[in-house]
Amino acid sequence: MGSVAIIAWFGMYVHNVADLPGLTILSPENAGPTLVWVAVFAVWWLLPDRRWPTVAILAWGWVNLIGGALSVLPIGLSPFSPEQTMYHYSFHGLYAACQVPLLRVGHAQLRARHAA
């Protein structure tokens, strides 16, 4: 779970750094989500029954996947800065692709625990 959580976080971080120049790891756009990733993974790591922490990690992965997809739709909620270009969309694709391993592993772990 640790490696796929890092991959999922990295997708968000690369998207932000590539599309929003000048951001650092301490910028709110990176620091806030990073703290959530660290918190949900720490809970997953520390609790002996990992069912609910796995659900929390999955929920955060789905929030990132769905939020990343919705943020490029022209629905009037976003100022569209940076400009919506193929370059920008490619980083949303990377962001989404990086969530998939986390979602697959998390759902597999839940199925395995349910079957046991």
C-alpha positions as CSV (number, residue, x, y, z in Angstrom):
1,M,0.0,0.0,0.0
2,G,2.9,2.4,0.8
3,S,4.3,2.3,-2.7
4,V,1.0,2.9,-4.5
5,A,0.1,5.7,-2.0
6,I,3.4,7.4,-3.0
7,I,2.6,6.9,-6.7
8,A,-0.8,8.5,-6.2
9,W,0.6,11.4,-4.2
10,F,3.4,11.9,-6.8
11,G,0.8,12.2,-9.6
12,M,-0.8,15.1,-7.7
13,Y,2.6,16.7,-7.0
14,V,3.8,16.5,-10.6
15,H,0.6,17.9,-11.9
16,N,0.8,20.9,-9.5
17,V,4.5,21.6,-10.2
18,A,4.2,21.2,-14.0
19,D,1.0,23.3,-14.3
20,L,1.4,25.8,-11.6
21,P,5.0,27.1,-11.8
22,G,6.5,28.5,-8.6
23,L,4.8,26.0,-6.3
24,T,7.0,24.3,-3.7
25,I,6.2,21.3,-1.5
26,L,5.2,23.8,1.2
27,S,2.7,25.7,-1.0
28,P,-0.9,25.1,0.2
29,E,-1.8,23.3,-3.1
30,N,0.8,20.7,-2.3
31,A,1.1,20.8,1.5
32,G,-2.6,20.3,2.3
33,P,-3.0,17.2,0.1
34,T,0.3,15.9,1.3
35,L,-0.7,16.1,4.9
36,V,-3.9,14.2,4.1
37,W,-1.9,11.5,2.3
38,V,0.5,11.2,5.3
39,A,-2.4,11.1,7.8
40,V,-4.5,8.4,6.0
41,F,-1.4,6.3,5.4
42,A,-0.2,6.6,9.0
43,V,-3.6,5.5,10.2
44,W,-3.5,2.6,7.8
45,W,0.0,1.7,8.9
46,L,-0.6,1.9,12.7
47,L,-4.0,0.2,13.1
48,P,-4.0,-3.5,13.2
49,D,-7.4,-3.7,11.5
50,R,-6.8,-2.0,8.2
51,R,-10.3,-2.2,6.8
52,W,-11.4,1.3,7.7
53,P,-8.0,2.9,7.0
54,T,-8.1,1.2,3.6
55,V,-11.5,2.7,3.0
56,A,-10.1,6.1,3.9
57,I,-7.2,5.8,1.6
58,L,-9.5,4.7,-1.2
59,A,-11.8,7.6,-0.5
60,W,-8.9,10.0,-0.8
61,G,-7.8,8.4,-4.0
62,W,-11.3,8.7,-5.5
63,V,-11.5,12.3,-4.4
64,N,-8.2,13.0,-6.3
65,L,-9.3,11.0,-9.4
66,I,-12.8,12.6,-9.6
67,G,-11.7,16.0,-8.5
68,G,-8.9,16.0,-11.1
69,A,-11.4,15.1,-13.8
70,L,-14.1,17.6,-12.8
71,S,-11.6,20.4,-12.6
72,V,-11.0,20.4,-16.3
73,L,-14.7,20.4,-17.3
74,P,-15.9,23.9,-18.4
75,I,-18.7,24.1,-15.8
76,G,-18.0,27.6,-14.6
77,L,-16.6,26.7,-11.2
78,S,-13.0,27.1,-12.2
79,P,-11.2,30.2,-13.4
80,F,-9.3,28.0,-15.9
81,S,-5.9,29.2,-14.8
82,P,-3.7,27.7,-16.1
83,E,-5.3,27.7,-19.6
84,Q,-6.9,24.4,-20.5
85,T,-4.6,23.1,-23.2
86,M,-3.5,19.6,-24.3
87,Y,-0.3,20.1,-22.2
88,H,-2.5,20.8,-19.1
89,Y,-4.8,17.9,-19.9
90,S,-1.8,15.5,-20.2
91,F,-0.9,16.2,-16.6
92,H,-4.5,15.6,-15.5
93,G,-4.1,12.2,-17.4
94,L,-0.9,11.5,-15.5
95,Y,-2.6,12.5,-12.2
96,A,-5.5,10.2,-12.9
97,A,-3.2,7.3,-14.0
98,C,-1.3,7.6,-10.8
99,Q,-4.5,7.0,-8.8
100,V,-5.3,3.8,-10.5
101,P,-2.7,1.5,-8.8
102,L,-3.9,2.8,-5.4
103,L,-7.5,2.1,-6.2
104,R,-6.7,-1.4,-7.6
105,V,-4.6,-2.4,-4.6
106,G,-7.0,-0.9,-2.1
107,H,-10.1,-2.6,-3.6
108,A,-8.2,-5.9,-3.8
109,Q,-7.3,-5.6,-0.1
110,L,-10.9,-5.0,0.8
111,R,-12.1,-8.0,-1.3
112,A,-9.4,-10.2,0.3
113,R,-10.4,-9.2,3.8
114,H,-14.1,-9.7,3.0
115,A,-13.4,-13.2,1.6
116,A,-11.4,-14.3,4.6
